[in-house]
Amino acid sequence: MDGGWTGRFLYIDLERQRARVFRTPEPLCKGFIGGRGFGVALLKDFIELDPFDPQMPLIFSAGPLVGAPVPTAGRGSLVSRSPLTGTVFDCSVGGRFATELKRANYDMLVIQGKGKRPLWIEIKDSDVTFHDATELQGLTTDEVSQRLGQSGSLMCIGPAGENLVRYASVLFDGHYAAGRGGLGAVMGAKRLKAVTVRGTGKVKISSSEKLQKARDDIMRLLRASPVVFGEFGLSQFGTAALVDLVHARRIEPTANFRRSYFEGSSSYSGYRIKEVFDAKKTGCAGCPILCKKKTKQGRALPEFETVSHFGALNENSDLQGIVK
Ligand code: SF4
């Protein structure tokens, strides 16, 4: 297997509480590359199952660039069948989970079955431990993060996922949401509250020289982009920097999509959020842009879509209310 892929994936059977390692099929790597491609290709044989059927797989997959020193490559894909739309669904997810999974020497995590009791899973390199999650039932994702966040990168659900709400999210590292399609409910149907992963290995690289050249090219282009690294760009003000951009172009969804311009949007712009909350930069593993924002206390601050939809879409310019 070339660099990038580990050539292995971790299969979890929740009903038997068994973990097995399989080879990542080479045709899958060549034909579908990774991330979304792996997940969707594997889901093909199960797509007619009900999303809450225990045999419906929940797949977290990472592409070949994850874990390598490539800008913005620290993301993974969570894939299953959506209980909301009934279609194949993949969520692109940030944070550290994909990188830790690759460092633990896996390209993918494939979860099937349903726990006989609520479970959470701890993965440390080749060690996989199944824990009773009865005491975690009913906890919010923030509360689970406080309890399990030290065990590694964390994906977890809150009460919405447990109760099979069809638009429930899966939250990663307390900040990054697999936020569409209700894959949190698929996880809840499996009685799986959380998964943590920690890896100590390194990702194989075929040619460090070629990779460095590609990285230099990407960084040069990113640095030339005013939207990314400019004075008022994403790196400085987070994705909420886009509030001013769409406002200036009069393309902000307003009043439930009836208009495209909202007078009050400067009250929740990226600039304003940074000023009011003294916001700090954060972001996905290995990313030089770091387009997320958090408070000094480490609490996640909302991104563009959240502020724009709780703001202009609802004709609301109350920043504190939006953040709350
Ligand atoms: S921090 Fe932002 S720019 Fe960097 S990989 Fe994550 S989402 Fe993309």
Residues whose N, C-alpha, C, O or C-beta is under 5 A from the ligand:
A	BS01	SF4	T72 G94 T282 G283 C284 C287 I289 L290 C291 K292
